[in-house]
Amino acid sequence: MTRTTPARTTARLDLKGLAPEVSAAMGELHRAAVRAAQAAGVEPELLELVRIRASQLNGCAFCLDMHTKDARAQGETEQRIHTLGAWRETPFFTQRERAALALAEAVTSVQDGQVPDEVYAAAREVFDEPQVTAVIWAAVVINAYNRTAISARMVPGAYQPAPRS
């Protein structure tokens, strides 16, 4: 297979180093979204699926590398990670996961016509309001990170998940 564009080995710029206050604010937004999800009882594994799916849609290699590693570290299977892009055609995802993935896709692709009422209604069938809120925030935050990583051309590969305690 021939590549028409060489793989990037260096980032375009260091957004974190050049704007540390903004980077810190993004980190706090992420941590606040994780805390809200924990308080609402949304599973960390489900949040990783949301992050991976949004990153697939956005074409963010850096975030895909990071979140597939995090998902594996949490016990996610290779089969589910590999078929996530076609989750509707597989029997591998629960109704709850399917609702979260559909909602994450709608939030990620708002240019396609907003978040449809039927997608929101399906999410409300399996999530309470704090849980729907947590899934939406998870999608919003990963979309912001995707755009940051893509704009800066952050190079995937070096990230390693924190050891499980």
N, C-alpha and C positions, 0 to 999 in steps of 0.2 A: 504494500500500500504506500503510495507516494503522498507526502504532505505538500500542500501548496504554501502553507505558512509555517515557518519554524516554530517550535514550542518556545514559549517564553521562559527564560531562566532568571530574569530580573523583573522586579516590579517597576511600573511606570513612575510611581512616586510613593513616598512614605506618608500617607495621610495621618497616621497615628502620631508620628514624630513632628509633623508640620502643624498639626492642630490637636494637641494633646487634650485640651479641654473638651473639644467636640467628641473625640474618641472616648474620653472618660464618660461623657454624658450618654453616648451610645451604649457603653458597657453597663451603665446604671439602668438604662431603659431595658436592656436584656435581662438583667438580674431582677428588676421589678416585675417583668412579665413572667419570669420563672417562678418567682414567689407567689404571684397571683394564681398561676396554674397549680402550684403545690397546694395553696390554700383552698382552691376549688376542687381538688381531687382529680386533676387531669394527669394522666400517667406520663412520666418523662419519655417513655418509649413512643407514645403517640405524638408527642411534640417533636421528636426526632424525625418521624415520618413526615410531619408537616414541613419541617425545615428542608428535608431532602427533596420533597415534591416541589416546593416553591423554587428551590435552587435548580432543579431539573428544568422547570419551565423558563427560568431566567437565564439558563446557560452559564451558571456560576461554578466553574471548576473548583475554585478554592473552597467554597462552602460545601460543595458535594464531597470533596475529599474529607473535610473536617467532620461533617455530620454523618457520613456513612461510617467513618471510624468510630465516632461517638455511639452510633446505633449498634455497631458490632460489640463495642465495649459493654453495652447494656444488655447484650444477649440477643440482639436482632439476628435473624437468619439471613444468609446470603440469598436464598430463594426469594424472600420478601423484598429485600433491597433491590435485587436484579429485576423484579417484576413490578416495582412500584410505579414505573412510568405507564404501565398498562393495568393498573389496579382494578379497573372496572371489569376487565376480562378474566380475572383470576378469582379463585375461591379462598385466597390466602388472607383476606382482610375482613375484620369484623364489621358489623353494621356501624358501630361507634367510630372505627377508624375510617370507614368509607365516608361517613358524614363529615368528619374532620378534614379529610383529603379534598372532598368536594368544596367545602367552605374555603380551605386554603387556596385551592385553584381559583375560585371566584374572586377572592381578595387579591390574588396575584395578577389576575387578568381582568381587572376592572375596566380596561379599555374595551373589552368585549361586551359591555352592557351592564355594568354594575354587578352587585351580588344579587342574583335572582331570588325572589321570594321563596321558590320551591327548595332552593339550596339551604336557605336559612331555616325554613320550616323542617326540613329533614334533620338538620343539626339540632334543633330544639326538641325533636322527638327523642333524642338519646343524650342530650346534654341539658343541664339547667342553665340559667342565665349567666352565673359566674363562670361556668365551664365554657360556654360559647364565647364569652368575653375573652377568656384565656386563650382559646384557639385563635380568635381574631388577632389578639395582640402578638401571639407567636408568629402568625403569618406576616403581620405588619413589620415586626422587628427583623425577621429573616429577609424580607424583601428589601429593607433598608440596608442590611449587611450585604446582600447580593449586589446591589447597585454600587455600594462602596468598593467591594472587592473587584467588580468588573471594571469600574472606572479607573481604579488604581492599578489594574492588571496584577493583582496579588497572585503570587505563584503557589500553586498547590503542591503538596507532597511532604512538607516538613512537619505539619501538625501531628501531634500525638495526644490522645486522650489522657486525662489525668488518671492515675491509678485508682481503681475502685477501692473504697474503704470498707 
